[in-house]
Amino acid sequence: MIEILEYPSERAEEKISRIALRRPGADAELEAKVIEILRAVKAEGDAAVMRYTRRFDAPELQDGRLEVSREEIEAACAKVDADFMSILRTAIHNIEEFHKRQLRHSHFTTAPDGTFIGQAVRPVRAAGVYAPGGLGGQTPLISTVLMNVIPAKLAGVGDIAMITPPGKDGGVNPFLLAAAREVGVTRIYRAGSAWGVAALAYGTESIPPVDVIVGPGNIYVALAKKLLAGEVGIDMIAGPSEILVLADSSARADYIAADLLSQAEHDAMASSVCITTEENLAAQICTELSRQLATLPRAQTAAASLERFGAVFVVREMETAFELANRIAPEHLELHLKEPFLWLGKVENAGAVFIGEYTPEPVGDYFAGPNHVLPTAGAARFASALGVDDFLKKTSVIAYSRTAFERDARSIIRLAELEGLSAHAASVRIRLGNS
């Protein structure tokens, strides 16, 4: 099921390369299909969105029902239980408190010579959030709504549109609608996949365009965001989920196995890896994986993931484990170590770090507060979690006095002329002549 490999070794290198190079099953043919969808939505608007929605999601969806009405949202909220609402509001509080610390403010500086420089920080006008419905709306990703909408609201975005694929009957899961209302989504549409993303980017008769699109989805969603980047802002091109666990002799095999499975159940492309200094622990993890997998509802998916992209690497020293972890740059990194905080400084590349045996990855997925939209496929080497910054734009502000201009003018002319941009130099020189 899952391999135990000594590292370094040739076989270990092969496995690491397979994990690092895994990507969603995109190819030229699939990309061409997405391009066709984007073009259709751009040209036809609502008609194309309805055509694709009826074909793939809700065959009987009536014209004029793309937007979920306020009455439907209120009716859905009445269906959810009080316990859910209490849990939801606590999660919202935790996520808000964490993201408030990311807020930026405009700043300006003046100098005695009259120079005035600074940066104006403003939210984008409108943001779009993709919320997967999951299995025809039966397993909605409620946490996705919270993690994507809350930073946008804190940034000050005044218009937040959510799209989600409807069920076969045209309905939207009530728990998803309750979450959307609670965090302040402005408008909700029954539209999924690439056509929903295209509608947000281009705008249609019913769906006004947005400036930034965030949120996870299938390969069609990922490709649509990739192709539309530049037309709108996007958060990131999310790849398959991944977890890497570093473990020493203090770690529990059953906990680690459970955490590896928590990612393996996502899809067959997910990666679940453990790096440990303990050969006995590696064997115990494999035993636990077999035992726990037997009772897992998504066992087939998890087993395929573990076989293709799972591994337990055994290293001689923990320093080597951290070197390998930084090389892989995982989305989720768990430290099952006797003294994890002593090792924390060794982490250079990771989307999020989970410290200690009582901090499994789902704590971050749902409740702790930090964002769960994280860089994947090694992108943690240069990218960060979704946050307030993704919904802000920064505008530089510059004002020179005559004194400051005359002081710097000849330096600016010299640099412009070295670059061969004579008109740049002339726009400065003409002002010197009038000084």
N, C-alpha and C positions, 0 to 999 in steps of 0.2 A: 504493500500500500504506500508507505512513505519510506524513503531510503535513509539509512544511516551512513554518513560518509565522513571519512577522515579528511581534515583540511590542514595543510594544503595537499592536494593530490590531483591527478589529471581528471579523474571522474568528478571530483568536487568542482573543478573549474568548468567542466562541461555543464553541470547542473546549474551553477551560478549564471552562466551565459544564457541558458535556456530561460531561466527566471527573469533575467535582466532584459532580454530581448522580446519577451512576450508582449503582444499587443492585441487589441480586439481584431476580429477577423475581417478587417477592411481590405478591400481590393479595388482595382480600377472599376470593375463592373458595379460594385455597391456604391462607390462614390458617384458614378454616373447616374444611378437611380436617385440619389439624394439631390444632385444638381437638377435633375428633371423636376423633382418635387418643389424645390426652391423657385425655379422659373415659373412653374404653374401657379404657385401662390402669389408671386410678384405680379403676374399678368392677370390672374382671375380673381384674386382676393378671396372673399367668403366662399365663393362657389367651389374653389379648389379645396379649401379647408374642409368644407362639408362633404365633398366627394370622397376625400381620403378618410375622413372620420367615419362615414357610413360604411366604407369598404373594409376597414380594419378594426373598428371599435364598436360603434353603435349603429346598426343597419337601419333602424327606424327613426333616427334623430330628425326632428322636424326643423325646417327652415326657421330662422329667427331664434333658435335656442342655443346658440353658441355660448352666450353669456349666462352664467348661473345667476338667477334672480335673487334679490334680497330676501324674498319670501322663502325660497328654497333653502337659503343659508340658515335662516331663523328656524325653519322646520327641522333641519338637520341638527342644529344645536340642541333642540328640545329632545332629540332622541338619545344623545350621549349621556352617560351616567355622571353623577356628581364626583365619584372617585376619580374618573378620568380627568375631569376638569381641574380637580385639585392637583393631581400629578402634573398636568399640563402647565398650570400657572406657576408651580414651583420650578419646573424646568425652564420656563420663560424667564423667571427671575434670575436664575443662575446664569443663563446665557447673556442676559442683559448686563448683569453686574460685571461679567468678564469683559464684554465688548465695549463697555463705557470707557474703559481705560485706553482704548485705541483712538478715541476722538482726537481730531486735529483742529487747530484754529488758525485763522489767518494771522500773519505776522508782518510787520513793517518796521523799517529802520531808517532813521534820518541821520545825516552827518552835518557838521558845521558848514561844509562847503555847499550845502543845498542838495546833495544827493539824497534821493528817496528811493529805496528798493524794498521789495517784500514779496509776499505770496498770498494771493486770495484763494481760500479753500471753500469750495462750494459743492453741494451734492449734485449728482446728475438729475435731470428733470424726471425721468421715469425709468424704472427697472422692471425686468421680467423674470419670474421665477418658474422653473420647470419642476413640477412635483409628480414623480412617477406614481401611478395608481397601484400597480402591482397586481397581477392575476385578475384582471378585469375589475379592479377597484376593491378587491377583497383584502389585500394586504398593503394599504397605503403607507407611504413613507412619511409619517407625521413629523419625524425629527428633521427631515429635509426642509419642511416649511419653516420650522423654527430657526434652523441654522442659516438659512438663506435670507429670510425676511428681516429678522431682528437687526443684523448689522446695517441693512439698508435703511430701516426706520431710524436707527440711532444716527446714521449719517445725515439724515434730514431729507431723504427722498420722499417727495409728496405723493407720488403715484406709483403704486406697486401692483403689477398685474401678475396673476398666477395662471398657468395653463396646466391642465392635467387630463390624461386620457379618460373618457367616460367608460362606464361599464356597458354591457350590451343593451341595457334598457335606457341608456342615456344618462343614468344617474351618476353622482359623484359620492364617494364614501363620506358619510356624515362626520366621522372623526377627522378626516382631512379638512372638511369645510369648517368645523368648529375650531381647529387649530389656526386656519387661515383668518377667521374672523377675530380670534383672540389676539393675534399679533398685528392686526391692522392692514391686511391685504385690501387694496382698493377695489379690485375687480377680478373675477375668476371666470375662466373660459374652459369649455369642454373641447380641448384640442391637444393632441399628443404628438409624439414623434417629430420628424423633420418638418411636417407642415405646421405644427404648432409653433416651433422655433422660428420658422420663416414668417409666420403671421406677426410675431412679436417684433421681428427685425424690420420688415417692410411696411407693416400696417395693412389692414384690410378695412372694408366698410364697417365691420363690427369691432375690430381690435386695433386701437391706436398703437403706433409704433413706440418702442422703448429705446433707451440709450445703452443699457447694459442687460445681458441675459446671463443668469446663473442657474445652477442646479444640475444634478446628475440625470442620466438617462441611458438608453440603450445605444448601440452603435450608430443608429440613424440620428439620434440626438447629438451624439458626440461629433459626427461628421458634419451635421448641419451647423453646429457652433463653430467648428473649425473653418468651414467654407465662408461663414458670415462674419468671422473676425475681421474687423476693419470697417465693415458696414455698421456693426455695433461692437461695444465692448463685451468681452466674455470673461468668466472667472478662470477657467482652465479646461484643458482637454483631459478629462478624467479617464484613467485606464482601469483595469481590473483591480479589485481590492487586494490588500496585502498586509501581512503581519510578520514581524520578526521578533522572536523572544530570545533574550540572552539569559542564561541560567547557570548557576553554580551548584555546589553540593547542598545548599540550603533550600533549593527549589522543590516544589511538589509536582510530580509527574501528572497527576490528575488535573490540577489547575492548568498546567501548560497545554495539555491535550485539549481541554475544553476551550481554551483561548485560540488555539490553532483552528479548531473546528468552527469557531465563531466567524472566521473569515472564509474558510473553505466552503461554507454553505452558500455564500453569495452566488458564485457561478464557477464553472469548470476552469475559467481562466485565472481565478484568484490564487494567490500564493501564500502559503503558510510555512514558515521556516523557524527552526530553533537552532541556536548555536550554544553549545555547552562544553564545559571542560570535563564533564563526567560521562564516561562510557555507560555505566550502570543506569544513569538517569535517561540517557538516550534510549536504551532498551525498554525502560519502564514507560516512557512516553509512547512508544509504538504500541505497547500492550494496552495502554489506556485509550489510545486512539481507536483501536479495534473494538474495545468494549463499549465506548461511548458512541461510536458510529452506528452500532447495531440498533440504537434506540432513536436515532436522529431522523425526523421526518424528511429532511432533504439529504438523506444519506448518499443517494446516487450522485448528486452534484458534488457533495463534499469529497467523496471517494475519488472521483475523477480529478478534482483539483489537487488533492494530496498526491496522487500518483504522478501527475504531470508536472506540477510546480511546487510540490512540498518536499522538504528535506530536513534532516537533523544532522548538522555538522558538528563533529567532535574536534575540538582544538586543544592544544597543550596548555595555552595560557589565556587568561581573560583579555590581555592586551590584544592578542590576535583576534579575539571575538569582536572587539570594538573596531579594529581596523577593517574587518570584513563587513561589519554592520554599516560603517561609514561609506564603504564602497558600494554596497547595495542601496543605501539611502532609502529606507523603507517608509511607507505611508504611516504605519503604526509600529512603534518600537516599545516592547515591554522589557523591564529590567527585573528579573526574578533573582535577585542577588542578596547576599547576607547584608551588605552595606551599600545599597544602591546609590545613595547620595555622594559617596566618595568617588563613584565612577561617573557621575552625571557629566562632569566636565569633559569626559572623553567623547561625548556625543557631538558630532559635527553635522551630520546629515540625517534628519528624520522629520517627517511631517508632524508627529506628536509623540511624546514620550510618556509612558505609563509606568509609574514607579511602585514596586512592591507587589506582594501577592494578593492584596485586596484592592488593586486598581486594574481590573481587566479592561480591555478595550471598549466594551459596551458602556462603561461608565462615562467615557468621553463621547461616545456616539449619541447618548441621550440626555445626560443630566448634569455633568460637572460644570459646564459653562464654556470651555474653549470650543472652537468650531470644529465640526467633524468633516468639513469639506477640505480635503488635504491633497497635497501633491502626490502622485503615484509614479511608478515606472522610473524611479531614480530622479524624478524632478525635484525632490527635496534638496538636491545639491544647489538649486538656485531659486526655488519657489517656496511660497509660504501658504499657510492656511487662509481660507476665505476670511475676510474681515471688513471692517468699516472702510478701509482704504479703497476697496474694490468699487465703492459707490461714490467716491469723491473725485473731483478733478481739481488740480492746482494750477492757478494762473499766475505767472510771474508779473510783477508790477515794477516799472523802472521810470524814474524821473531824474534828469540831470539839470542842474543849474548851469548858467553860462560859465561860471568859474570852474566847475567840475568838467564841463565839456572841453574847455580850452586846455585844461591840464592833461586830459587823456586823448585828445584828438589825433595828435601825430603818431601815437602808438597804435591807434586803431587804423589809421591810414597805412602805416607800414605793414601791419598784419594783413589787411585787405589786399594790398598790392602783391605781397608774397603769395597770396592765394590766386592771383590773377583776376580779381574781381574789382575792376577799375571803377564801376558804377558805385560800388560800396564806398570806395575811397572818396569818390567825387561827392557823395551825399554828405560826407563829413567836411571835406575841403571847402565846399561852397559856403558853409557856415563860418569857417575861419575867415574867409574873405570878407564876411559881413560883420566880423567882430570888431 
